C-alpha cells in the first residue's frame, strides 16, 4: 500500500490537482489561493511544490498532502481517494481476489436491483391510478414536482406480490430480491412484498447509491406507521444518514450539519433552501454516523422535538428502549417473522442506549465536535416549522445550545434551588457530564457556572478537580486495560542504534507498536506531558492564546493524528485511539469494525510481521529483543516524528513570512514569528525528552507506574 500511494504522489503534481479545484497563483517558491474550505478575502491557502503539501494559514488551519486534500474536498474516505487518484495517475491497484470480485459483482447487482425498484415505485406514484391518495398526501405536504423527482419519491402498490413480480420479470432472482430487503420470507418459505400501500423514499449512502428504502403507511391502520428496509450489508442503519449525499457540499462549506429525526424534515428543508440538513436512521445516533459527519463539519446541531429533548434531559433510557422495541415487535408482527424481531429489537435497543447526553459529550470530546441542541416549538417538528414559518428556522439554528448548557438549563427548570436536596440531585445529574468534557477551559467554565447557579462552593461539587497549576500538566486519562493478542516477535538484525527518519517505515512501526502494546499510547502521553506544557508554551508567546491552528497540535502534550504524515496512518491511529477509549468490545475487534477495509488490510499486514521488520525493514534476526526495548524505541520514534512535524511547520511558516515580508505585511510576519518561537521551544524540549528517555531517567516514572507494557 505504501508503494502504491508513493507512486501516485510521484506521478501526480499536487499543483495540477489542486489547481483543478481552485486557481492557484505563484507566490515566491510556492502557490497561493483563497482557501477552498472556508470563505475569506485574503488568500491564506498555500501549496508547497517542494514538499508536495498544502496548508491553510487562515481560519481552518488544516493541511496535508494530495490525499488529504481530495478527501476533504470531495468528502471521500481513503479507499475512494485511493481509487480515484490511482485512476488519474494510471497506477494499477492490487487486483481483487476471486472472492472479492464475486462479492463486488453481487453487490453491484443488488445496487442495480434497488435502483430498478426505486424507478418502479417512482413511476407508480406518478402514473398509477390507484396511487391518487399517495399523490394527495404529498400535495398536502406541499412537495413540489421537482422535489419529488429529486428524491425519487415513489409509491409501493398494495398487492402482495406486485413488486416481486415486476423485479423477477427483469431477470432478478428471488434470493436477490430477499437480500435487497424488498420481500419478506414467511415461515413456510413463501415470500411477499415488504412495502405495500406506502409512500416510499429511497435512502442513499454518502456516494448517492441506493442502500434501501424508508416507507410511510398511508392508511389509518398501517402498522407500523414507518417501515424501513431490514438491516443488511447494504442497508446499515448505524452508518447511514438520510440526505447526506446531497447535503455534504453545503455541510462542508458551512462546517455545520443539522440532524433531524425524519425523512420528510430533510425533504422540506431542502425544498426551502436549507441544504445542510440530514436525518438519522430511527431514534439513535451512532458514533459511526458522527464520524461520517466529521469529514465535513465541525459543528453538529441536533434538532429535537420536545419529546425527544425531554428524554435526553431525564433518565429516558428504559422508556425509549421499550418504545423502540415495541415498534420493532409491531413491524415483526406485521411481517410474521419473529426471529427477525429478536435481532432487530436487540439492534435498535443497543443503538438507542447510545443516544444519551453523556454519550454525546464523550463523542464531542473524542471527535472534536461542537455538538449543540436545538429545541423545536411544542408540538412541531422541522417539517412543520419550515413549511409554516421558514424564516424562523435560521433563528432556531442560531439559538441552539451546547449540550452541557442545555442540560444545566433543563435540570434547574421549575426546581426550588433553595432546597438542598434538589441541589444535590441536580449536582449528581450534571457533574458527571461536566467531568466528561475534554477541553479544560470549557470544563472549568461549566464547573463555575453550576456552582454559581446552585450557590455552593465549587470544591463541594468537584472535590477531585486539580488546581489551575496542576491542570495544565495532568496527563490524559489512562485507557482501560484491554486483552490484545500480540503477534510473535522475531529477533533483530545487526545493530541496536535507533534512528528516527522521516519515512513511512518509521510511521508504520510507530502505529503498529501502538496497536501491539495498548498501553504505549498512555506511556508516550506521559512522557510528552512531562516535557510539553501547551498552556505554558502559548502563554510565554503573546498572541497565541486565541490560535486554534492544527499546526499548534505540535505542542500538545499527547500523541495526535498530525504526528503522522501519511493520511492513511492518521486514520488508523484515530481509529485505534477510539478503540481504546470505548468499553463495549475488545479493541482489535472494534478496530476491525470501524476501520475502512483497505486500511484494515494494512493493519493486518503489520500484525502479520515481527515489529523488527517494520522497525528496520529486515526480518533475519540474531537475538531476542525485549518488549521493554521495543516500547522505548517506539517512544523515541514517536517523539522524533513530532520533531519532524515541527520542522516542517517551521519551514512552511518561514516561506510564508518571506512572501508576506515582501508584500509589506509586517503584522502577519510578526504573528508567524511568535508561532515559530513556540514551535522552536517545543522542539528543544522534545530533544531533551529524547536524550533523557534514552538514559532511562525521566521515563523511569512511566516504567515504575506501569510495569506491564502490554495488556496481559
Buried (B, 14 or more C-beta within 10 A) or exposed (E): BBEBBEBBBEEBBBBEBBBEEBEBEEBBEBBBBBBBBBEBEEBBBBBBBEBBBBBBBBBBBBBBBBBBBBBBBBBBBBEBBBEBBBEBBEBEEEEEEEEEEEEEEEBEBBBBBBBBBBBBBBEBBBEBEEBEEBBEBBEEBEBEEEBBEBBBBBBBBBBBBBBBEBBBEEEBEEEBBBBBBBBBBEEEEEBBBBBBBBBBBBBBBBEEBBBBBBBBBBEEEBEBBBBBBBBBEBBBBBBBBBBBBBBBBBBBBBBBBBBBBBBBBBBBBBBBEBBBBBBBBBBBBBBBBBBBBBBBBBBBBBBBBBEBBEBBBBEBBEEBBEEBBEBBBBBBEBBBBEEBBEBBBEBBBBBBBBBBBEBBBBBBBBBEBBBBBBBBBEEBBBBBBBBEEBEBBEEBBEEBBBBBBBBBBBBBEEEEEEEEEBBEEBBEBBBEBBBBBBEBEBBBBBBEBBBEBBEBEBEEBBEEBEEEEEBBBEBBEBBEEBEBEBBEBBEBBEEEEBEBEBEBBBBBBBBBBBBBBBBBBBBBBBBBBBBBBBBBBBEEBEEBEEBEBBBBBBBBBBBBBBBBBBBBBBBBBBBBBBBBBBEEBBBBEBBBEBBBEBBBEBBEBBBEBBBBBBBBEBEEBEEEBEBEEBBBBBBBBBBBBBBBBBBBBBEBBEBBBBBBEEEEBEEBBEBBBBBBBBBEBBBEBBBEBBEBBBEEEBBEEBBEEBEEBBBE
